[in-house]
Amino acid sequence: MRKLFTLALFAAVTSLHVSAQQDAQFTQNMYNKLTVNPGYAGSSNAICATLLGRQQWTGFTGAPKKFLLNFDAPVKMLHGGAGLVVMQDQLGFEKTLTAQGIYSYRMPVGPGELGIGVGLGILNKSINGNWVSIDDYTLDPSIPNNGVSTMTFDVNLGVYYNIADQLYFGLSTTHLPASDLKKSGGTGPQAFDLNYSLARHYYIMAGYNYRIGDSPLELRPSVFVKTETSSTQLDLNCNLMYNKMVWGGLSYRVSDAAAILLGFQKDIGSGVARIGYSYDITTSALKKHSSGSHEIMVGYCFKLAPPSKVERHGNVRFL
């Protein structure tokens, strides 16, 4: 299993080049696989819900803010898993809202399971017209007086392979139709157009959980790569879990940020609740203007008890 993880790491590193991406960025990507890879749905054999909130580049007016809810569960009658992802990504006056329903067909392959998944939904792009300017912006036809929004159909595809909770590897793509979002707004001198082209994004993810001897410590390295062919972004992560309860770790997004990760999980009822926090220290040229990025994750997973097996026995006295 370690050889598979090493191979995935090598594939990620050899594709290295960094630039901005259209898709929302999260540091705690190891807890956010469903959003970019529908093949993940049902892989944990539990009903799971996760909330993520991110305030990026604090110190900037209009800095990116992201909110995410995802949910997935195994569905035996569908031979796989189903899920839902709802996300809002706001940058200044620009806002992107996505919602997708997800299905993953799962099958045993070798010592693990392979999920082949599809996500179908909508993507809404909008611009708020509440502009602030020291000039009379009504005289500039390139600046809209009113908000405008438009929507398109969106598709994600992915494959995800995991061996219990020890190893995982995934390949996926988002925005498969690569749609163009176009809409006109305003009238007269203030008429304007919203013209936004979605690019297909491709993702590689891999991780391995390694228990250190007989100790309660578990090392959890992982890699996360996303690209839209013209640029690539690479995250290298490593968490150290103690007694399956507390974790701490580091993440490095090449040429962008280094992050500290902290978290805690506890059995509650028939499931496990977890909360995580990450703080990004900006390493790019933005470090002179940004106070870093904050991200909070809250999640809960629980497994359904298998149905009781009813056994009947005959008694020879009643034959």
N, C-alpha and C positions, 0 to 999 in steps of 0.2 A: 504493500500500500504506500509506503514511503517513496518507492520508485515512481509510482503514478503521480504523486504530489510533486516530486522533483521535476518530472517531465513537464507538468503544467506550469510550474514556476519558470522553467527555461523558456517555454513558448511565450510566456508573458513578457519576460525581460527582453527577449530578442526583438520584440515589436515596439520598443520604447521610443516615444516622442510625445511631447505634452503640449496641449493647447486647450482652449475652451470647448465645451460641449453644449448641445441644446438640452439634453436630458438633465433633470434635477440631480444634484450631487449630494450624497450622504456619506459620512465617514464610517458609521456603524453598518457598513454594507453586509457584514456577515450575519446580521439579523434582519436583512431586508432583501432576501433573494427573490421572493415572489414578484416584486415590483418589476424586475427586469427579466425574469426567467419563469414563464408559466409552467415549465416542466417540473418546477419545485413543488407544485400543489399536491398535498397529501403525502409528501415524502417523510414527514415526521411521525406519521401514524397517530396524529393527535389533532384536536380542534384548536387552532391557534389564532390569536388576534394580536396585532402589533400597531402601536401608535408611535410616530416619529415626528419631532418638531425640530427645525433647524433655523437658527439666526446666523447668517453668514456675513463675514466682514463687518463686524460691529464697528461703529464709528462713521460709516457712510450713510448719508441720507438716501433712502430708497434702496438700501442693501437687500440682497435676496433673502426671502423668507419662504420656508417650505413646510408643509404639513401633509402627513401621509397616514392613511389607515389601510391596513391589509388584513385579510382574513382567509384562511384555508382549512380544509378538512378532508380526510379520506372518505370516499363514497364507494362502498363495495359494489353496489348495484351498477355503477358506472365503470367498474374495473380501474379505478384510479382516484383522482382527487379533484376538488372544485375550490374556487376561491374568488375573491373580490378585492380590487385595488381602487382606492379613491385618493387622488393627490392634487394639491394646489401648490403651484410654484409662482411666486410673485417677485418681480424685479422692477422697482420703481412703479411706473404707471402700467407696466405690462404684466398680465396675469395669464397663467396657463392652468386649466382645470382638466384632469383626465379621470375617467371612470372605466373600468374594464371588468368583465366577467371572465373567469378562467376555468379551463378544463385541462386535466393532464391524465393521459392513459399510462398506467404503470404496469411493468412486467418484470419478473425476476431475470436477472442477467448475471451469471457467475455468482459470486458471494453477495451481491447487492441487488439493487433495483434500479431500473431505468425508467424515467418519466419523459414522455413526449407531450408537450403542452402547447395550447394556443390561448391567447387572450384577445377577446373581441370587445370593442367599446368605442367611446367617443373622446375627442380632444377638442376643447374649446379654447380659443385664443382671443383675448380682449385687451383693449387699451382704454384706460380711464382718461376722460377729457379734462380733469381738474388740474390744469397746468398752473405753474407759478413762474412768473417772469417779471423782470424789472422793466421790460419793454411792453409795448402794446401788442400782445401776441395775436390779436384779431386781425392785424394787418399782414400776417405771414400765412399764406395759404398752406404751407407745409405743416403747420401746427394745428391739429384738430381742436375745435371748440367743444365737441361732444364726444362721448365714448363710442366705441365701435367694437363689435365682437363677431366672430364667425366660428363655425364648428365643422369637424370632419370625422369620418369613420376611421378607426385606427385598429391595427392588428399587430400583435406580438407573437413570436414563435420561440420555442426553446426546448432543449433536451437537458436533463439533469440526472446524474448518476450518483448514488450514495450507497455506502456500506454502513448500515445502521447509523450511529452517530460518530463514526470514526473517520470517514473520508468522504469527500464530495468533489464532484467536478461538473461544471455546466457550461454550455454554449447556447447563446440566444441572440435574437435580433429584435429590435423594437421599431415601430413606425414602418412596417413592411410596405404599405402603399406609397410611402414618400410623397404625401399629398401636398398640394399648394393651397394655402388658405388665402382667399382673396375676397375683399369686400370694400365697397365704396361707402363713404360717410360724409356728412356735411352737405351744404348747398352753397351755391354762389362762389364768392372768392375763398371761402373756407372749406371747399370740397377737398377731400383727400381719399387716399386708398390705403387699405391694410393689405399688404402682400407679404406672406410669410411662407417659406418653403421648409417642410420637414425633411430632415435627412435620416436615412436608416442608420441606426446605431447597432453595433455588434459588441457582445460581452463575453468575456471568459472569466470564470470564477473557479477557484479550487481551494480546498482546505483540508487539514489533517489534524486529528486530535491524538496527541502522544502522551500517554501516562508515564511519568518519571518513576521507574522502579515500582516499589510498593508504597510510595509516598502518596499523600492525598493531592499532589500537584499534577496538573495536566497542562501541557503546552499545546497551544492552538494556533499555529501559523496559518495564514491564508493569503491569497492574492486575488486582486480584482482588477480587471482590465476592461476599458470601454473605448471604442473607436468609431468614427464615422468615415473611415478610410483616409481622410486628409489629415487627421490628427488623432493621437492616441493618449490616453491617460492611464497611469498605472498606480495602484495602491498596494503597498506591502504592509501586512498587518501581523501582529503577534500578541495573543492574549495568554496570560498565565492564570489558570483557574485553580482555586483552592477548595478542596472538599466539595466540588460541584455547588459552591455557594457564593464565593466572592471571586471576582476577576479584576485584573488590571493589565494594561498593555500599552503598546505603542503602535502608531500607524504613520506611514510616510507616503504622501502623495507627491510623486517626483516633480520637482521644480515648482511646487505650489505650497505645500504645508506639511508640517509634522504635527501629530495629534497624540494626546493622552486619552486613554480609554479606561473607564472605571465602571464596575457594575456589581449587582447583587441579585441573587435569585433565591427563592424559598418555596418549599412545598406549602401550598394553601389548598385545603380541601383535597380534591382528587387531581389537582393540577399543580403546575409550577408557575409562579409569578416572577417576573424579572424587571429590573429597572437599570438602565445604563446611561452613562453620560460621556460625552467626548468634548474636548476642547482643542481646536485647531490653532496652531501657531503659524501664522503666515510666513512663508520663506521667499515668496516672489517679491517683485518690486512693490507690491501693494502693502508690504509690511510697514512702510513708513506712514501709512494712512489708516491702517486697519488695526483694531484691537483683537483680532482673531475671530473664530467662529464657535458658537455653542450649539450643542445638539443633545436632545433628550429622547430616550427610547423607553417605552413602557409596553410590556407584553405579558400575555397569559396563555398557557397551553394546558389542555387536560385531555386525557384519554378516556374514551367511553369504555365502561366495563363490559366484557363480553357477555352475551345472554346466558342465563343459567341453563345448564344442560339437565333436562328432566329424564331420569332413568326409571324404568318400570321393570319389576321382577314378578314372575309368576310364582304362585305357591301351590305345591303339589296337593295340598289339602283341598283345593277348590277345583281340581281337574275333574 
